[in-house]
Amino acid sequence: MPHHFALTIHLHDLRYHGASEWPPSPARVFQALVAGAAQGRRVPDDARRALTLLEGLAAPIIAVPHARRGQRVAMFVPNNDLDAVDGDPGRVGEIRTKKQVRPWVLDGDAFLYAWPVSDSADASSLVDLANGLYQLGRGVDPAWAIGELLDDDGVAARLRDHRGVVHRPGRGGGGLELACPTTNSLASIADRFEASLRRLRPEGGGGPTRFVQPPKAHFEMVPYGGAAGSHLFLLQREDEPERSSPWAAWRAVSLVERVRGAAVDALRSALPSRASEIERVLVGRKRDGADVGPIEERVRFVPLPSIGHEHADQAIRRMLVEVPPGPLAEGDVLWALSGRALFDPETGVENSTLVASSDDDMVARYRTTSRLWRSVTPLALGSAPRRRIAPERQREEAKSATERASEEGLARSAIAQALRQAGVNAALVRAHVQREPFDANGSRAERFAEGSRFSKEALWHAELELDRAIPGPLVLGDGRFLGLGLMVPCVEHGILAFAVDSGLDKRVDAVGLARALRRAIMARVQAELGPATELPAYFHGHVTGDAPARGHRSTHLAYVVDAPRSRLLVVPPHMLDGFERPRREDAEHLATLSRALDGFTLLRAGVAGVLSLHSVRIDNDDPLLRASRRFASISDYVVTRHAKCLTTADAVIADVRRECERRRISVPDIRVTGVRGVAGLGVVARAELTFAR
């Protein structure tokens, strides 16, 4: 018996120009079906009955292809203001206005919308609706659709084979909200259409003609992609409950199997009629071994090694359990885990107990938002195994540099695929793979294969850089449901750089532009912290009142305009003073800054205009970071204190010397190449510094 109406939509040009929402909402699809079914100003009776049935169904499951934002294109279209050209349509070219268009570029797959249908509903009429669909989004997005009636296994197979991201209706908690058709949506669309034909309405008695806005169509906002319920359990000794029962990180797979097995046994005893669902949701397969069912419904067990300090032993003392909306109630899963004793095959006794707890600082470390990630447990990349060499033939079968590079290249490609499979909405910028751990107390990748089904040749430690910051916890690879592929976020401690898309005039007012950048970042950080939290001086550089922060160490961010390379830079204070890492409180500010700058692509900079930006990476060999004996100004040096009884050039030299001494930099030979006064700013100069080494 079919239980779902599945609508598969293909875009002809693999580009979507619809509204800013992503993915396209079910309401937008419903409107496209109405437009395809309509014949002039009327909707045929058969199509009306099908649309009425569709608007009464629950919100659908949505599978969308992977997509990236395309290039922004400026188009000039007629402005709706004929009065400016005396009402002459022939002069419409004189009132063109600039319109920015930036489509979504799709990665080759189709959209899938699956509505649940009750057993009593006659859903055969829904299939005919798909035949009329001819576009999705805007008029430049031609499309066609296929409608099908599928049972639960059919829909599960479709979702499993789809190479994109699946969004399910459910709880909120940070997920997106999408408009969905509801009762009377079809009638409201018809009313809006009729009203749009009468937007210009003359008043009675020969009065002026007035514009009347058509009423909005009626839809219901439904939360999608709500975060899975996340719960922390501590591993404690059964004989001494006040002490933890640590497991070595390399035993992560064994630990997850013990925890998962204990939960399955408890639930199968309590709910024998639901044994098949229990196996599928907790283990990932049915009792007969078939691997079926949506992967998004699986409960995920994430063992958390202890990290955060150079002396942390990386032993597992905590287990994070994520229970997504699905066939098993969240409370039943938690009941099956709470207080459960685990059998340790190494000791032969049940010495570890799962104890429910509230989130702590260790969990917060894994949940930090970041662009940079490092593996704590290695990723299982079955599509990128290394060539196995028998220990006794290490010398005879040694790998060449070319073969090693080829293996690492395959691993990097597999990581990009793993990101897509995990539903990470960020592109891979850079990946480094190795077998050695990144921390002194970590274990080599091969060690994690002991006692597991994974081949040691398929395990890799990895360091990733993404094109945007994402929140944790991040778990990747084939073993992500067995404790492998756990990544730890690395807070970026370096310079944050943004390239100006249209370039910068070398004569730009650098101080004014830097102040505009500071105002924008202060506003975004304040929005991130919330209105009730006072903005820390780290972001604006002032203490009580308007007095500037002073001291031997830099205390706040520096905002820099690199006009020759058309970049805007945000420089952390520890880098200004030559330190490799920030202080602890500064690291927290940097994490806040990283979250606030996610999506920062537009800067309104006063007389400099509206600047379109994109984030770029600054490497160690960047011209601004290279070691050198000679440095020259590319922006004005502003004198901090004007010494008396000196010429202007000598005052600049004295001021630069004081700044070098304050920063504990050896005093260089200083040559002033230009100096002038600027109203409201003081004396500014250009200089060349030559150091002894």
CORDADA-V249333 format. One record per pair of residues at least 4 apart in sequence whose C-alpha atoms are under 6 Angstrom apart, sorted by the first residue. I is the first residue (numbers start at 1). GAP is how many residues later the second one is. If there is no record, write none. Layout:
# CORDADA-V249333
I;GAP
I;GAP
This chain:
# CORDADA-V249333
2;147
2;148
2;149
3;113
3;114
3;148
4;110
4;111
4;112
4;113
4;145
4;146
5;109
5;110
5;143
5;144
6;107
6;108
6;141
6;142
7;105
7;106
7;139
7;140
8;103
8;104
8;137
8;138
9;101
9;102
9;135
9;136
10;100
10;133
10;134
11;132
12;130
12;131
14;92
15;89
15;90
15;91
16;87
16;88
17;86
17;120
18;119
18;120
25;153
25;154
26;154
27;152
27;153
27;154
33;100
36;96
36;97
37;95
38;4
38;5
39;4
50;75
50;76
55;126
55;127
55;128
56;126
56;127
60;53
60;54
60;55
61;52
61;53
61;107
62;50
62;51
62;104
62;105
63;48
63;49
63;102
63;103
64;47
64;100
64;101
65;44
65;99
66;41
66;98
67;38
67;39
67;40
68;36
68;37
69;35
70;32
70;33
70;34
70;35
71;31
72;29
72;30
73;27
73;28
74;25
74;26
75;23
75;24
76;20
76;21
76;22
76;23
77;19
77;20
78;17
78;18
79;16
79;17
79;18
82;5
83;4
127;20
127;21
130;15
130;16
130;17
133;11
134;8
134;9
134;10
135;6
135;7
135;8
136;5
150;4
156;137
156;138
165;258
167;58
168;56
168;57
169;54
169;55
170;53
170;54
170;56
171;55
172;51
172;54
173;53
173;54
175;49
175;50
175;51
176;47
176;48
177;44
177;45
177;46
177;47
178;43
178;44
179;40
179;41
179;42
180;39
180;40
181;4
181;38
182;37
185;33
188;29
188;30
189;28
192;22
192;23
195;19
196;18
199;12
199;13
200;10
200;11
201;8
201;9
202;6
202;7
203;4
228;94
228;95
228;96
229;93
229;94
229;95
230;91
230;92
231;89
231;90
232;87
232;88
232;125
233;85
233;86
233;121
233;122
233;123
233;124
234;84
234;120
234;121
235;9
235;10
235;82
235;83
235;117
235;118
235;119
236;5
236;7
236;8
236;9
236;116
236;117
237;4
237;6
237;7
237;8
237;114
237;115
238;113
238;114
238;115
245;107
246;69
246;70
246;71
247;68
247;69
248;67
249;66
249;67
250;198
252;231
253;229
253;230
256;4
256;226
257;4
263;73
263;74
264;4
266;70
267;4
268;4
268;7
276;10
276;11
277;4
278;4
279;4
279;6
279;7
280;4
280;5
280;6
281;17
282;16
282;17
285;4
285;5
285;6
286;4
297;27
297;29
299;23
299;24
300;21
300;22
300;181
301;19
301;20
302;17
302;18
302;181
303;16
303;180
304;12
304;14
304;15
305;9
305;10
305;11
306;8
306;9
307;5
307;7
313;128
338;16
338;17
338;18
339;14
339;15
339;16
340;13
340;14
341;11
341;12
342;8
342;10
343;6
343;7
344;4
344;5
344;6
366;106
366;107
366;122
367;104
367;105
367;106
368;103
368;104
369;100
369;101
369;102
370;99
370;100
370;119
371;94
371;95
371;97
371;98
372;92
372;93
372;118
373;90
373;91
373;114
373;115
373;116
373;117
374;88
374;89
374;113
374;114
375;86
375;87
375;111
375;112
376;110
376;111
377;107
377;108
377;109
378;67
378;81
378;82
378;83
378;106
378;107
379;80
379;81
379;98
379;105
379;106
380;78
380;79
380;97
380;98
380;99
381;77
381;96
382;76
384;26
384;27
385;72
385;73
386;71
393;4
394;4
412;19
418;58
418;59
419;5
420;4
427;39
427;40
428;38
429;36
429;37
429;38
430;34
430;35
431;32
431;33
432;30
432;31
433;28
433;29
434;26
434;27
435;9
435;10
435;25
435;26
436;8
437;5
437;6
437;7
445;14
445;15
446;10
449;5
449;7
474;13
475;5
475;10
475;11
475;12
476;4
476;9
477;8
479;5
480;4
480;5
495;75
495;76
496;73
496;74
497;71
497;72
497;118
497;119
498;69
498;70
498;115
498;116
498;117
498;118
499;67
499;68
499;114
499;115
500;66
500;67
500;112
500;113
501;111
501;112
503;63
504;59
504;62
506;57
510;4
510;51
514;45
514;46
516;89
524;72
525;71
526;4
528;68
537;4
537;5
538;18
539;17
539;18
541;7
541;8
541;15
542;4
542;5
542;6
542;7
543;4
543;6
554;19
555;18
556;17
557;14
557;15
557;16
558;12
558;13
559;10
559;11
560;8
560;9
561;7
562;4
562;5
562;6
574;5
574;8
575;4
582;4
582;5
601;11
601;12
601;13
602;9
602;10
602;11
603;7
603;8
604;6
605;4
605;5
621;5
629;61
629;62
629;64
630;59
630;60
631;57
631;58
632;55
632;56
633;53
633;54
636;48
636;49
636;50
637;47
637;48
638;46
639;44
642;9
643;8
646;4
646;5
660;5
660;7
661;4
668;21
668;22
668;23
669;20
669;21
670;18
670;19
671;16
671;17
672;15
673;13
673;14
674;11
674;12
675;9
675;10
676;7
676;8
677;5
677;6
678;4
